[in-house]
Amino acid sequence: MRMLGAIGKFHLADHVDSCFSKWTLNFMMGAGHIDGEILETLWSGMNKVSGAARSMSKAHRQETLDDYMRDSNWKKTVRIGKFSIPKPILG
């Protein structure tokens, strides 16, 4: 399987101009365009733990929220293979 690297639109704006043509999703065939970089989209999932975290000490609350985000990231990492469509490499 051949995978291409890219930089999301939000972060690409902070790079030097020479990065744009090489790393933008605009010029990559088959690249999808989604709103996937905004932190606010993660907050709705954090509502599951917000009630319990509200009554915790600052350190405990931080550990709990970090654990929740690590778990969320792990699940995304494990499931990413479902969305990768292998294409044969010719040549």
N, C-alpha and C positions, 0 to 999 in steps of 0.2 A: 504494500500500500504506500502511496506517495502522499505526504501531507505538506501543505504549504503554510508558512508562517505569515502572520499579519498583525497589524496593530489596530485596535478598535478606533473608531472615529473620535471618540472623546479624548483619548490619550494621544492620538496622532497629531492633534492640533498643537500639542506642547513640544513636538519634536522639530528638528531643523527641517527646512523645506526639502532638502535632498532625500529625506526619508519617505516623503509622501508618495512619489511614483512607485517606489519599490515595495512599500508595505501597506498601502491602502487597499481596502476591500473593493473599492470602486472598479479596479482593473483586473480582478481575479475572477475567471470564469467559474460560475457555479456558486459563488459566495452568496450567502444569505444576508439580508440586512434586517437586524432586529435591534430592539432597545434592550441590550443585555449588559450594559455597563453601569447602570445607575444604582447606587447603593439603596435608594428608597425601595426598590423592588424586593430587597431582602427583608425589609422591616415587617412586612405583613406576616411572614413566617415566624418572626421573632415574637409575635403576639402570643404564641403558644407558651412561651416561658416568661413573658413580661410580668404576669401576675405574681408568680413565685419570686421573681427577681426583685420585685419592688420592696419586699420586706427583708431582703438580705443586706449584710454589711457590704461596703463598697468593694472589698477584695473578693468576697464570695460571689457577688453579682458579676464582677468582671470575669472571674473564672467560669461561671455558668454560661455567660453570653459567649465567651471564647469557645467553650466546649460545644455549644450549639452551632456556632459558625463553622468550627472544624468538622463537625458531623455533616453539616450541610455541604461543605466543600468536598468531603470524602464521597458522599452519595453522588454528587455531580461527576466526580472523577471516575467512579465505578461505572456510571451509566453512560459516559460519553461514547463508549464503543457502539452503543445502539444507533447513534446518529452519524457515525462515520461509515461512508459507503466506499468500500474498497474498489479501486479502479486498477485494471492491469497496467503495469508499466511496460511500455513498448520500447524496444530498441535495445 
